[in-house]
Amino acid sequence: MEKLLNEQIVGQIRQAFAGISNPVQILFFGSRENCEYCDETEKLVREISEIDERVNLSIHDLNDDAALATQYRVDKAPVIVIAGRDGDKVIDLGIQFSGIPSGYEFSTLINDILFASKRDSGLGTATREFLKSLTKPLHLQVFVTPT
Amino acid sequence: MIHAEAVDAMEFPELTQRFSVQGVPQTVINSGQGIVVGAYPEQQLLAEIQSALSH
C-alpha cells in the first residue's frame, strides 16, 4: 500500500525526532462507525511511529476500549492522544488532537510530540503559576483547519 | 487537571456549530464558559482564561 508520507517528509521528521529526550506514547482512538478519516489517521500515526522507536503507538477503538477513552477524555474519533512514557508507564499530559492532522496541522502534531518528549510546555512563569493554582479541571479546545 | 485539545473544525461540524466557530483559531474554554476568537499571545490568552473562569 502506498505510504502517506514520502521519503523527504520522513527525513524531515526523523531530523526533528533527533531532538527527542524522553520516549513518547501515542494513543490512537478510532471508530468503526461514522468515521470518514479514521483509517487514514491511523495509517498516518503508524507511519510516524515507525520513524523513531522512541515514539510508541497503541491503537484503540472508541467503543471497544471505552474505559480507556474515558480515562483520556476521548469522546470522538479519530483522536490522537500524545502522552509521555516512562518505562512501561504512560504519563497523561492532557494533550490530544481530534481529527486528521493534515496540511498545516501536521507540523502541529510533530511539535506536540516534541513537547511531550521534552515534558516542557515552554510557557512563562505567570502562566505556570496560574495553571498550578487551578482547583478545577480546565478544558481548552482550539478549533483549527488544515489550510 | 488541564486538557488541551486541537479540534479539526471541518471534521466535527456539530462541535463547530455548537460553539459558533466561524474563523480559526478559536479557543473554547470549558465547553463554552469562555470563547477566544483569533490567535492571542500567551499573556493575553492567559488573561482571557482567567476572566472566563471568574464568571
N, CA and C atoms of all chains as a GROMACS GRO file, in nm:
protein
  606
    1MET      N    1   0.083  -0.120   0.000
    1MET     CA    2   0.000   0.000   0.000
    1MET      C    3   0.088   0.126   0.000
    2GLU      N    4   0.043   0.224  -0.072
    2GLU     CA    5   0.123   0.347  -0.083
    2GLU      C    6   0.129   0.420   0.051
    3LYS      N    7   0.245   0.477   0.077
    3LYS     CA    8   0.265   0.549   0.202
    3LYS      C    9   0.204   0.689   0.193
    4LEU      N   10   0.162   0.739   0.306
    4LEU     CA   11   0.111   0.876   0.310
    4LEU      C   12   0.225   0.976   0.314
    5LEU      N   13   0.334   0.936   0.382
    5LEU     CA   14   0.447   1.027   0.396
    5LEU      C   15   0.557   0.987   0.298
    6ASN      N   16   0.599   1.082   0.217
    6ASN     CA   17   0.706   1.048   0.123
    6ASN      C   18   0.843   1.053   0.192
    7GLU      N   19   0.944   1.010   0.121
    7GLU     CA   20   1.078   0.997   0.181
    7GLU      C   21   1.132   1.128   0.236
    8GLN      N   22   1.102   1.235   0.161
    8GLN     CA   23   1.153   1.365   0.203
    8GLN      C   24   1.093   1.406   0.339
    9ILE      N   25   0.962   1.386   0.353
    9ILE     CA   26   0.896   1.422   0.479
    9ILE      C   27   0.944   1.333   0.593
   10VAL      N   28   0.958   1.204   0.562
   10VAL     CA   29   1.009   1.112   0.664
   10VAL      C   30   1.146   1.158   0.713
   11GLY      N   31   1.231   1.204   0.619
   11GLY     CA   32   1.364   1.254   0.653
   11GLY      C   33   1.356   1.375   0.745
   12GLN      N   34   1.261   1.465   0.715
   12GLN     CA   35   1.245   1.586   0.797
   12GLN      C   36   1.197   1.551   0.938
   13ILE      N   37   1.104   1.456   0.944
   13ILE     CA   38   1.052   1.414   1.076
   13ILE      C   39   1.162   1.346   1.156
   14ARG      N   40   1.240   1.262   1.086
   14ARG     CA   41   1.350   1.192   1.155
   14ARG      C   42   1.447   1.293   1.216
   15GLN      N   43   1.470   1.399   1.142
   15GLN     CA   44   1.559   1.505   1.189
   15GLN      C   45   1.500   1.574   1.313
   16ALA      N   46   1.370   1.604   1.305
   16ALA     CA   47   1.302   1.668   1.419
   16ALA      C   48   1.303   1.575   1.540
   17PHE      N   49   1.281   1.447   1.517
   17PHE     CA   50   1.277   1.349   1.626
   17PHE      C   51   1.414   1.324   1.689
   18ALA      N   52   1.519   1.370   1.623
   18ALA     CA   53   1.653   1.356   1.681
   18ALA      C   54   1.657   1.433   1.814
   19GLY      N   55   1.570   1.534   1.828
   19GLY     CA   56   1.565   1.614   1.950
   19GLY      C   57   1.482   1.551   2.062
   20ILE      N   58   1.433   1.430   2.040
   20ILE     CA   59   1.352   1.364   2.144
   20ILE      C   60   1.439   1.328   2.263
   21SER      N   61   1.394   1.370   2.382
   21SER     CA   62   1.472   1.337   2.501
   21SER      C   63   1.410   1.222   2.581
   22ASN      N   64   1.277   1.225   2.597
   22ASN     CA   65   1.208   1.115   2.666
   22ASN      C   66   1.114   1.045   2.568
   23PRO      N   67   1.094   0.915   2.586
   23PRO     CA   68   1.002   0.844   2.499
   23PRO      C   69   0.860   0.902   2.505
   24VAL      N   70   0.787   0.883   2.398
   24VAL     CA   71   0.652   0.936   2.386
   24VAL      C   72   0.556   0.821   2.357
   25GLN      N   73   0.435   0.834   2.407
   25GLN     CA   74   0.332   0.734   2.376
   25GLN      C   75   0.217   0.802   2.301
   26ILE      N   76   0.188   0.749   2.184
   26ILE     CA   77   0.072   0.798   2.110
   26ILE      C   78  -0.040   0.696   2.127
   27LEU      N   79  -0.157   0.743   2.167
   27LEU     CA   80  -0.274   0.656   2.175
   27LEU      C   81  -0.371   0.701   2.066
   28PHE      N   82  -0.396   0.612   1.973
   28PHE     CA   83  -0.490   0.644   1.866
   28PHE      C   84  -0.626   0.583   1.898
   29PHE      N   85  -0.730   0.664   1.889
   29PHE     CA   86  -0.866   0.614   1.909
   29PHE      C   87  -0.944   0.629   1.778
   30GLY      N   88  -0.986   0.516   1.725
   30GLY     CA   89  -1.067   0.518   1.604
   30GLY      C   90  -1.207   0.464   1.636
   31SER      N   91  -1.287   0.456   1.532
   31SER     CA   92  -1.421   0.402   1.549
   31SER      C   93  -1.465   0.341   1.417
   32ARG      N   94  -1.544   0.234   1.426
   32ARG     CA   95  -1.591   0.170   1.303
   32ARG      C   96  -1.713   0.242   1.247
   33GLU      N   97  -1.771   0.329   1.331
   33GLU     CA   98  -1.895   0.396   1.289
   33GLU      C   99  -1.872   0.542   1.255
   34ASN      N  100  -1.930   0.583   1.143
   34ASN     CA  101  -1.930   0.724   1.104
   34ASN      C  102  -1.795   0.792   1.118
   35CYS      N  103  -1.691   0.728   1.070
   35CYS     CA  104  -1.561   0.792   1.085
   35CYS      C  105  -1.490   0.795   0.951
   36GLU      N  106  -1.507   0.906   0.883
   36GLU     CA  107  -1.453   0.920   0.748
   36GLU      C  108  -1.300   0.913   0.746
   37TYR      N  109  -1.238   0.971   0.847
   37TYR     CA  110  -1.092   0.985   0.842
   37TYR      C  111  -1.015   0.893   0.936
   38CYS      N  112  -1.086   0.798   0.999
   38CYS     CA  113  -1.018   0.711   1.097
   38CYS      C  114  -0.906   0.628   1.035
   39ASP      N  115  -0.935   0.563   0.921
   39ASP     CA  116  -0.835   0.475   0.860
   39ASP      C  117  -0.710   0.553   0.820
   40GLU      N  118  -0.732   0.669   0.760
   40GLU     CA  119  -0.620   0.749   0.713
   40GLU      C  120  -0.538   0.803   0.831
   41THR      N  121  -0.607   0.844   0.937
   41THR     CA  122  -0.537   0.897   1.054
   41THR      C  123  -0.456   0.787   1.122
   42GLU      N  124  -0.515   0.667   1.128
   42GLU     CA  125  -0.442   0.554   1.187
   42GLU      C  126  -0.317   0.523   1.106
   43LYS      N  127  -0.332   0.526   0.976
   43LYS     CA  128  -0.219   0.500   0.887
   43LYS      C  129  -0.108   0.604   0.909
   44LEU      N  130  -0.152   0.728   0.924
   44LEU     CA  131  -0.058   0.838   0.944
   44LEU      C  132   0.022   0.820   1.074
   45VAL      N  133  -0.047   0.790   1.185
   45VAL     CA  134   0.026   0.775   1.311
   45VAL      C  135   0.114   0.650   1.310
   46ARG      N  136   0.070   0.548   1.236
   46ARG     CA  137   0.155   0.428   1.222
   46ARG      C  138   0.286   0.464   1.152
   47GLU      N  139   0.273   0.540   1.044
   47GLU     CA  140   0.394   0.579   0.970
   47GLU      C  141   0.484   0.669   1.054
   48ILE      N  142   0.424   0.757   1.134
   48ILE     CA  143   0.505   0.846   1.219
   48ILE      C  144   0.580   0.765   1.325
   49SER      N  145   0.509   0.671   1.387
   49SER     CA  146   0.573   0.595   1.496
   49SER      C  147   0.683   0.503   1.444
   50GLU      N  148   0.672   0.466   1.316
   50GLU     CA  149   0.776   0.379   1.257
   50GLU      C  150   0.908   0.454   1.236
   51ILE      N  151   0.903   0.586   1.237
   51ILE     CA  152   1.023   0.665   1.208
   51ILE      C  153   1.123   0.661   1.323
   52ASP      N  154   1.071   0.657   1.446
   52ASP     CA  155   1.162   0.659   1.562
   52ASP      C  156   1.108   0.564   1.669
   53GLU      N  157   1.193   0.477   1.717
   53GLU     CA  158   1.147   0.375   1.812
   53GLU      C  159   1.104   0.434   1.947
   54ARG      N  160   1.144   0.559   1.970
   54ARG     CA  161   1.103   0.623   2.096
   54ARG      C  162   0.961   0.678   2.089
   55VAL      N  163   0.905   0.674   1.969
   55VAL     CA  164   0.765   0.715   1.953
   55VAL      C  165   0.680   0.588   1.947
   56ASN      N  166   0.619   0.555   2.062
   56ASN     CA  167   0.541   0.432   2.074
   56ASN      C  168   0.396   0.459   2.034
   57LEU      N  169   0.332   0.355   1.985
   57LEU     CA  170   0.194   0.372   1.939
   57LEU      C  171   0.106   0.258   1.988
   58SER      N  172  -0.011   0.292   2.039
   58SER     CA  173  -0.112   0.191   2.066
   58SER      C  174  -0.241   0.231   1.997
   59ILE      N  175  -0.310   0.131   1.943
   59ILE     CA  176  -0.431   0.154   1.864
   59ILE      C  177  -0.553   0.109   1.945
   60HIS      N  178  -0.651   0.197   1.954
   60HIS     CA  179  -0.770   0.165   2.034
   60HIS      C  180  -0.896   0.198   1.956
   61ASP      N  181  -1.006   0.140   2.006
   61ASP     CA  182  -1.136   0.169   1.948
   61ASP      C  183  -1.221   0.240   2.052
   62LEU      N  184  -1.284   0.347   2.007
   62LEU     CA  185  -1.364   0.432   2.098
   62LEU      C  186  -1.466   0.351   2.179
   63ASN      N  187  -1.527   0.252   2.114
   63ASN     CA  188  -1.631   0.173   2.182
   63ASN      C  189  -1.572   0.052   2.256
   64ASP      N  190  -1.483  -0.020   2.187
   64ASP     CA  191  -1.426  -0.141   2.249
   64ASP      C  192  -1.340  -0.106   2.370
   65ASP      N  193  -1.274   0.008   2.365
   65ASP     CA  194  -1.187   0.050   2.476
   65ASP      C  195  -1.246   0.173   2.545
   66ALA      N  196  -1.374   0.163   2.575
   66ALA     CA  197  -1.448   0.278   2.629
   66ALA      C  198  -1.388   0.330   2.760
   67ALA      N  199  -1.341   0.239   2.845
   67ALA     CA  200  -1.287   0.282   2.975
   67ALA      C  201  -1.160   0.365   2.954
   68LEU      N  202  -1.076   0.319   2.864
   68LEU     CA  203  -0.952   0.391   2.835
   68LEU      C  204  -0.983   0.527   2.771
   69ALA      N  205  -1.081   0.526   2.681
   69ALA     CA  206  -1.121   0.650   2.616
   69ALA      C  207  -1.168   0.751   2.721
   70THR      N  208  -1.248   0.706   2.814
   70THR     CA  209  -1.297   0.794   2.922
   70THR      C  210  -1.181   0.846   3.005
   71GLN      N  211  -1.088   0.756   3.036
   71GLN     CA  212  -0.971   0.795   3.116
   71GLN      C  213  -0.894   0.909   3.050
   72TYR      N  214  -0.887   0.904   2.917
   72TYR     CA  215  -0.814   1.009   2.844
   72TYR      C  216  -0.907   1.116   2.788
   73ARG      N  217  -1.031   1.118   2.833
   73ARG     CA  218  -1.131   1.218   2.795
   73ARG      C  219  -1.152   1.223   2.644
   74VAL      N  220  -1.153   1.104   2.583
   74VAL     CA  221  -1.175   1.096   2.439
   74VAL      C  222  -1.322   1.061   2.415
   75ASP      N  223  -1.393   1.147   2.342
   75ASP     CA  224  -1.536   1.123   2.318
   75ASP      C  225  -1.572   1.125   2.170
   76LYS      N  226  -1.472   1.124   2.085
   76LYS     CA  227  -1.498   1.123   1.941
   76LYS      C  228  -1.384   1.050   1.871
   77ALA      N  229  -1.395   1.039   1.740
   77ALA     CA  230  -1.289   0.972   1.664
   77ALA      C  231  -1.278   1.035   1.526
   78PRO      N  232  -1.159   1.041   1.467
   78PRO     CA  233  -1.035   0.992   1.528
   78PRO      C  234  -0.976   1.093   1.627
   79VAL      N  235  -0.911   1.039   1.729
   79VAL     CA  236  -0.839   1.123   1.825
   79VAL      C  237  -0.699   1.066   1.846
   80ILE      N  238  -0.602   1.156   1.846
   80ILE     CA  239  -0.464   1.118   1.874
   80ILE      C  240  -0.427   1.177   2.009
   81VAL      N  241  -0.402   1.092   2.107
   81VAL     CA  242  -0.357   1.139   2.238
   81VAL      C  243  -0.205   1.132   2.239
   82ILE      N  244  -0.142   1.242   2.280
   82ILE     CA  245   0.004   1.244   2.286
   82ILE      C  246   0.044   1.245   2.432
   83ALA      N  247   0.105   1.137   2.475
   83ALA     CA  248   0.138   1.121   2.616
   83ALA      C  249   0.288   1.097   2.632
   84GLY      N  250   0.333   1.108   2.756
   84GLY     CA  251   0.472   1.076   2.785
   84GLY      C  252   0.482   0.927   2.817
   85ARG      N  253   0.603   0.879   2.822
   85ARG     CA  254   0.622   0.739   2.858
   85ARG      C  255   0.749   0.725   2.940
   86ASP      N  256   0.735   0.652   3.050
   86ASP     CA  257   0.848   0.629   3.138
   86ASP      C  258   0.854   0.480   3.166
   87GLY      N  259   0.944   0.411   3.101
   87GLY     CA  260   0.947   0.264   3.111
   87GLY      C  261   0.819   0.210   3.051
   88ASP      N  262   0.741   0.135   3.130
   88ASP     CA  263   0.614   0.082   3.081
   88ASP      C  264   0.498   0.175   3.115
   89LYS      N  265   0.530   0.279   3.188
   89LYS     CA  266   0.424   0.369   3.238
   89LYS      C  267   0.393   0.480   3.137
   90VAL      N  268   0.262   0.500   3.113
   90VAL     CA  269   0.219   0.608   3.025
   90VAL      C  270   0.182   0.728   3.111
   91ILE      N  271   0.236   0.843   3.074
   91ILE     CA  272   0.210   0.964   3.152
   91ILE      C  273   0.113   1.054   3.076
   92ASP      N  274  -0.007   1.069   3.132
   92ASP     CA  275  -0.111   1.151   3.069
   92ASP      C  276  -0.073   1.298   3.082
   93LEU      N  277  -0.052   1.362   2.968
   93LEU     CA  278  -0.016   1.505   2.970
   93LEU      C  279  -0.134   1.593   2.932
   94GLY      N  280  -0.248   1.530   2.904
   94GLY     CA  281  -0.368   1.608   2.871
   94GLY      C  282  -0.366   1.669   2.732
   95ILE      N  283  -0.287   1.611   2.642
   95ILE     CA  284  -0.275   1.668   2.508
   95ILE      C  285  -0.342   1.576   2.406
   96GLN      N  286  -0.430   1.630   2.325
   96GLN     CA  287  -0.488   1.549   2.219
   96GLN      C  288  -0.518   1.629   2.094
   97PHE      N  289  -0.517   1.557   1.983
   97PHE     CA  290  -0.554   1.616   1.855
   97PHE      C  291  -0.677   1.541   1.805
   98SER      N  292  -0.786   1.612   1.785
   98SER     CA  293  -0.909   1.549   1.739
   98SER      C  294  -0.927   1.576   1.590
   99GLY      N  295  -0.928   1.469   1.512
   99GLY     CA  296  -0.938   1.481   1.367
   99GLY      C  297  -0.807   1.444   1.303
  100ILE      N  298  -0.807   1.452   1.171
  100ILE     CA  299  -0.683   1.416   1.100
  100ILE      C  300  -0.593   1.539   1.091
  101PRO      N  301  -0.469   1.526   1.137
  101PRO     CA  302  -0.378   1.641   1.128
  101PRO      C  303  -0.316   1.652   0.990
  102SER      N  304  -0.390   1.706   0.898
  102SER     CA  305  -0.341   1.716   0.761
  102SER      C  306  -0.294   1.859   0.734
  103GLY      N  307  -0.231   1.879   0.622
  103GLY     CA  308  -0.184   2.012   0.584
  103GLY      C  309  -0.098   2.076   0.691
  104TYR      N  310  -0.130   2.199   0.719
  104TYR     CA  311  -0.053   2.279   0.815
  104TYR      C  312  -0.053   2.216   0.953
  105GLU      N  313  -0.162   2.144   0.985
  105GLU     CA  314  -0.175   2.087   1.120
  105GLU      C  315  -0.082   1.968   1.143
  106PHE      N  316  -0.025   1.918   1.035
  106PHE     CA  317   0.066   1.806   1.052
  106PHE      C  318   0.187   1.846   1.136
  107SER      N  319   0.238   1.967   1.113
  107SER     CA  320   0.353   2.011   1.192
  107SER      C  321   0.313   2.037   1.338
  108THR      N  322   0.185   2.070   1.360
  108THR     CA  323   0.136   2.085   1.498
  108THR      C  324   0.151   1.952   1.571
  109LEU      N  325   0.115   1.844   1.502
  109LEU     CA  326   0.125   1.711   1.564
  109LEU      C  327   0.271   1.676   1.596
  110ILE      N  328   0.359   1.703   1.500
  110ILE     CA  329   0.501   1.673   1.522
  110ILE      C  330   0.554   1.756   1.639
  111ASN      N  331   0.513   1.883   1.646
  111ASN     CA  332   0.557   1.967   1.758
  111ASN      C  333   0.499   1.920   1.890
  112ASP      N  334   0.375   1.874   1.889
  112ASP     CA  335   0.314   1.818   2.010
  112ASP      C  336   0.396   1.700   2.061
  113ILE      N  337   0.441   1.617   1.968
  113ILE     CA  338   0.521   1.501   2.006
  113ILE      C  339   0.652   1.547   2.072
  114LEU      N  340   0.711   1.651   2.015
  114LEU     CA  341   0.837   1.701   2.071
  114LEU      C  342   0.815   1.765   2.209
  115PHE      N  343   0.704   1.838   2.224
  115PHE     CA  344   0.670   1.896   2.355
  115PHE      C  345   0.654   1.786   2.459
  116ALA      N  346   0.581   1.681   2.420
  116ALA     CA  347   0.555   1.570   2.512
  116ALA      C  348   0.686   1.504   2.552
  117SER      N  349   0.778   1.498   2.456
  117SER     CA  350   0.907   1.436   2.484
  117SER      C  351   0.989   1.520   2.582
  118LYS      N  352   0.987   1.650   2.562
  118LYS     CA  353   1.064   1.739   2.649
  118LYS      C  354   0.998   1.756   2.785
  119ARG      N  355   0.867   1.724   2.790
  119ARG     CA  356   0.786   1.745   2.911
  119ARG      C  357   0.798   1.890   2.956
  120ASP      N  358   0.802   1.977   2.858
  120ASP     CA  359   0.813   2.120   2.889
  120ASP      C  360   0.723   2.196   2.792
  121SER      N  361   0.627   2.269   2.849
  121SER     CA  362   0.531   2.341   2.765
  121SER      C  363   0.593   2.465   2.702
  122GLY      N  364   0.703   2.513   2.759
  122GLY     CA  365   0.763   2.636   2.709
  122GLY      C  366   0.689   2.761   2.756
  123LEU      N  367   0.591   2.743   2.846
  123LEU     CA  368   0.512   2.857   2.894
  123LEU      C  369   0.589   2.941   2.996
  124GLY      N  370   0.547   3.067   3.008
  124GLY     CA  371   0.611   3.160   3.100
  124GLY      C  372   0.573   3.134   3.245
  125THR      N  373   0.645   3.198   3.336
  125THR     CA  374   0.627   3.178   3.480
  125THR      C  375   0.485   3.212   3.526
  126ALA      N  376   0.432   3.325   3.480
  126ALA     CA  377   0.299   3.369   3.526
  126ALA      C  378   0.193   3.266   3.487
  127THR      N  379   0.203   3.214   3.364
  127THR     CA  380   0.107   3.114   3.316
  127THR      C  381   0.119   2.986   3.399
  128ARG      N  382   0.242   2.945   3.423
  128ARG     CA  383   0.264   2.822   3.501
  128ARG      C  384   0.207   2.834   3.642
  129GLU      N  385   0.231   2.950   3.704
  129GLU     CA  386   0.182   2.972   3.841
  129GLU      C  387   0.031   2.965   3.845
  130PHE      N  388  -0.033   3.030   3.744
  130PHE     CA  389  -0.178   3.028   3.739
  130PHE      C  390  -0.231   2.886   3.720
  131LEU      N  391  -0.173   2.814   3.626
  131LEU     CA  392  -0.220   2.679   3.596
  131LEU      C  393  -0.201   2.586   3.716
  132LYS      N  394  -0.093   2.608   3.789
  132LYS     CA  395  -0.067   2.527   3.910
  132LYS      C  396  -0.172   2.553   4.017
  133SER      N  397  -0.225   2.677   4.017
  133SER     CA  398  -0.319   2.717   4.122
  133SER      C  399  -0.462   2.669   4.094
  134LEU      N  400  -0.485   2.609   3.975
  134LEU     CA  401  -0.621   2.566   3.940
  134LEU      C  402  -0.671   2.458   4.036
  135THR      N  403  -0.796   2.472   4.075
  135THR     CA  404  -0.854   2.370   4.163
  135THR      C  405  -0.961   2.289   4.090
  136LYS      N  406  -1.001   2.340   3.970
  136LYS     CA  407  -1.099   2.267   3.889
  136LYS      C  408  -1.037   2.239   3.753
  137PRO      N  409  -1.081   2.130   3.688
  137PRO     CA  410  -1.025   2.099   3.555
  137PRO      C  411  -1.048   2.212   3.454
  138LEU      N  412  -0.951   2.229   3.369
  138LEU     CA  413  -0.961   2.330   3.263
  138LEU      C  414  -0.951   2.259   3.128
  139HIS      N  415  -1.054   2.278   3.045
  139HIS     CA  416  -1.055   2.215   2.914
  139HIS      C  417  -1.047   2.324   2.808
  140LEU      N  418  -0.941   2.320   2.729
  140LEU     CA  419  -0.923   2.416   2.620
  140LEU      C  420  -0.935   2.342   2.488
  141GLN      N  421  -1.027   2.387   2.404
  141GLN     CA  422  -1.041   2.329   2.271
  141GLN      C  423  -1.007   2.436   2.168
  142VAL      N  424  -0.902   2.412   2.095
  142VAL     CA  425  -0.861   2.507   1.992
  142VAL      C  426  -0.907   2.453   1.857
  143PHE      N  427  -1.002   2.521   1.797
  143PHE     CA  428  -1.052   2.479   1.666
  143PHE      C  429  -0.959   2.529   1.558
  144VAL      N  430  -0.922   2.438   1.470
  144VAL     CA  431  -0.828   2.471   1.364
  144VAL      C  432  -0.878   2.412   1.232
  145THR      N  433  -0.822   2.461   1.123
  145THR     CA  434  -0.848   2.398   0.993
  145THR      C  435  -0.713   2.370   0.929
  146PRO      N  436  -0.708   2.269   0.843
  146PRO     CA  437  -0.579   2.226   0.790
  146PRO      C  438  -0.510   2.326   0.699
  147THR      N  439  -0.582   2.423   0.643
  147THR     CA  440  -0.516   2.514   0.549
  147THR      C  441  -0.497   2.653   0.609
  148MET      N  442  -0.546   1.771   3.519
  148MET     CA  443  -0.620   1.893   3.551
  148MET      C  444  -0.645   1.978   3.426
  149ILE      N  445  -0.545   1.980   3.337
  149ILE     CA  446  -0.559   2.060   3.216
  149ILE      C  447  -0.567   1.968   3.094
  150HIS      N  448  -0.669   1.993   3.014
  150HIS     CA  449  -0.691   1.911   2.896
  150HIS      C  450  -0.686   2.003   2.775
  151ALA      N  451  -0.581   1.990   2.695
  151ALA     CA  452  -0.561   2.077   2.579
  151ALA      C  453  -0.589   1.997   2.452
  152GLU      N  454  -0.684   2.045   2.375
  152GLU     CA  455  -0.730   1.969   2.260
  152GLU      C  456  -0.733   2.057   2.134
  153ALA      N  457  -0.670   2.008   2.030
  153ALA     CA  458  -0.684   2.073   1.899
  153ALA      C  459  -0.795   2.000   1.826
  154VAL      N  460  -0.888   2.072   1.768
  154VAL     CA  461  -1.002   2.010   1.701
  154VAL      C  462  -1.006   2.054   1.555
  155ASP      N  463  -1.006   1.957   1.464
  155ASP     CA  464  -1.022   1.991   1.323
  155ASP      C  465  -1.166   2.035   1.302
  156ALA      N  466  -1.184   2.163   1.275
  156ALA     CA  467  -1.318   2.223   1.266
  156ALA      C  468  -1.403   2.158   1.156
  157MET      N  469  -1.340   2.113   1.048
  157MET     CA  470  -1.416   2.058   0.936
  157MET      C  471  -1.474   1.921   0.969
  158GLU      N  472  -1.404   1.847   1.053
  158GLU     CA  473  -1.443   1.708   1.077
  158GLU      C  474  -1.550   1.691   1.182
  159PHE      N  475  -1.567   1.793   1.267
  159PHE     CA  476  -1.664   1.780   1.375
  159PHE      C  477  -1.764   1.896   1.369
  160PRO      N  478  -1.849   1.894   1.264
  160PRO     CA  479  -1.940   2.007   1.240
  160PRO      C  480  -2.036   2.033   1.356
  161GLU      N  481  -2.074   1.928   1.428
  161GLU     CA  482  -2.168   1.952   1.539
  161GLU      C  483  -2.102   2.036   1.648
  162LEU      N  484  -1.971   2.017   1.666
  162LEU     CA  485  -1.898   2.096   1.766
  162LEU      C  486  -1.877   2.240   1.718
  163THR      N  487  -1.841   2.254   1.591
  163THR     CA  488  -1.817   2.390   1.540
  163THR      C  489  -1.947   2.469   1.541
  164GLN      N  490  -2.057   2.399   1.518
  164GLN     CA  491  -2.187   2.465   1.521
  164GLN      C  492  -2.224   2.503   1.664
  165ARG      N  493  -2.201   2.410   1.755
  165ARG     CA  494  -2.235   2.432   1.896
  165ARG      C  495  -2.162   2.555   1.951
  166PHE      N  496  -2.036   2.573   1.908
  166PHE     CA  497  -1.957   2.685   1.961
  166PHE      C  498  -1.944   2.799   1.859
  167SER      N  499  -2.032   2.796   1.759
  167SER     CA  500  -2.037   2.901   1.656
  167SER      C  501  -1.899   2.938   1.602
  168VAL      N  502  -1.823   2.836   1.565
  168VAL     CA  503  -1.690   2.862   1.510
  168VAL      C  504  -1.703   2.913   1.367
  169GLN      N  505  -1.659   3.036   1.345
  169GLN     CA  506  -1.665   3.091   1.211
  169GLN      C  507  -1.526   3.119   1.154
  170GLY      N  508  -1.430   3.136   1.242
  170GLY     CA  509  -1.293   3.156   1.199
  170GLY      C  510  -1.201   3.074   1.288
  171VAL      N  511  -1.082   3.050   1.239
  171VAL     CA  512  -0.985   2.976   1.320
  171VAL      C  513  -0.857   3.058   1.335
  172PRO      N  514  -0.781   3.040   1.442
  172PRO     CA  515  -0.818   2.952   1.553
  172PRO      C  516  -0.926   3.014   1.643
  173GLN      N  517  -1.005   2.929   1.701
  173GLN     CA  518  -1.098   2.972   1.806
  173GLN      C  519  -1.080   2.879   1.924
  174THR      N  520  -1.060   2.939   2.041
  174THR     CA  521  -1.038   2.859   2.161
  174THR      C  522  -1.164   2.860   2.246
  175VAL      N  523  -1.213   2.741   2.278
  175VAL     CA  524  -1.331   2.727   2.362
  175VAL      C  525  -1.286   2.679   2.500
  176ILE      N  526  -1.322   2.757   2.600
  176ILE     CA  527  -1.281   2.726   2.738
  176ILE      C  528  -1.396   2.656   2.810
  177ASN      N  529  -1.367   2.540   2.866
  177ASN     CA  530  -1.465   2.461   2.941
  177ASN      C  531  -1.601   2.455   2.873
  178SER      N  532  -1.602   2.406   2.751
  178SER     CA  533  -1.726   2.386   2.674
  178SER      C  534  -1.816   2.508   2.667
  179GLY      N  535  -1.758   2.624   2.656
  179GLY     CA  536  -1.837   2.745   2.633
  179GLY      C  537  -1.835   2.848   2.745
  180GLN      N  538  -1.767   2.816   2.855
  180GLN     CA  539  -1.755   2.913   2.965
  180GLN      C  540  -1.686   3.040   2.914
  181GLY      N  541  -1.599   3.021   2.818
  181GLY     CA  542  -1.535   3.134   2.753
  181GLY      C  543  -1.501   3.099   2.610
  182ILE      N  544  -1.498   3.199   2.525
  182ILE     CA  545  -1.460   3.176   2.385
  182ILE      C  546  -1.362   3.286   2.342
  183VAL      N  547  -1.251   3.245   2.285
  183VAL     CA  548  -1.150   3.339   2.240
  183VAL      C  549  -1.134   3.321   2.089
  184VAL      N  550  -1.165   3.424   2.014
  184VAL     CA  551  -1.156   3.416   1.868
  184VAL      C  552  -1.024   3.478   1.823
  185GLY      N  553  -0.947   3.401   1.748
  185GLY     CA  554  -0.821   3.450   1.696
  185GLY      C  555  -0.703   3.398   1.776
  186ALA      N  556  -0.585   3.425   1.724
  186ALA     CA  557  -0.462   3.381   1.791
  186ALA      C  558  -0.415   3.491   1.885
  187TYR      N  559  -0.401   3.458   2.012
  187TYR     CA  560  -0.358   3.555   2.112
  187TYR      C  561  -0.218   3.521   2.161
  188PRO      N  562  -0.142   3.624   2.195
  188PRO     CA  563  -0.015   3.596   2.262
  188PRO      C  564  -0.044   3.533   2.399
  189GLU      N  565   0.054   3.461   2.451
  189GLU     CA  566   0.034   3.385   2.575
  189GLU      C  567  -0.029   3.466   2.688
  190GLN      N  568   0.026   3.585   2.714
  190GLN     CA  569  -0.022   3.665   2.828
  190GLN      C  570  -0.169   3.702   2.814
  191GLN      N  571  -0.208   3.740   2.690
  191GLN     CA  572  -0.347   3.779   2.668
  191GLN      C  573  -0.441   3.660   2.675
  192LEU      N  574  -0.395   3.547   2.623
  192LEU     CA  575  -0.477   3.425   2.631
  192LEU      C  576  -0.497   3.387   2.778
  193LEU      N  577  -0.392   3.399   2.855
  193LEU     CA  578  -0.400   3.371   2.998
  193LEU      C  579  -0.504   3.460   3.063
  194ALA      N  580  -0.501   3.591   3.029
  194ALA     CA  581  -0.597   3.686   3.085
  194ALA      C  582  -0.740   3.647   3.046
  195GLU      N  583  -0.758   3.602   2.922
  195GLU     CA  584  -0.891   3.560   2.875
  195GLU      C  585  -0.940   3.438   2.952
  196ILE      N  586  -0.850   3.345   2.976
  196ILE     CA  587  -0.886   3.223   3.051
  196ILE      C  588  -0.924   3.260   3.194
  197GLN      N  589  -0.843   3.346   3.254
  197GLN     CA  590  -0.870   3.388   3.392
  197GLN      C  591  -1.005   3.458   3.401
  198SER      N  592  -1.032   3.543   3.303
  198SER     CA  593  -1.159   3.616   3.302
  198SER      C  594  -1.277   3.519   3.284
  199ALA      N  595  -1.261   3.420   3.195
  199ALA     CA  596  -1.368   3.323   3.172
  199ALA      C  597  -1.396   3.241   3.297
  200LEU      N  598  -1.290   3.204   3.367
  200LEU     CA  599  -1.307   3.119   3.486
  200LEU      C  600  -1.364   3.197   3.604
  201SER      N  601  -1.354   3.329   3.597
  201SER     CA  602  -1.401   3.409   3.711
  201SER      C  603  -1.553   3.430   3.708
  202HIS      N  604  -1.617   3.405   3.589
  202HIS     CA  605  -1.764   3.409   3.595
  202HIS      C  606  -1.827   3.274   3.570
   0.00000   0.00000   0.00000
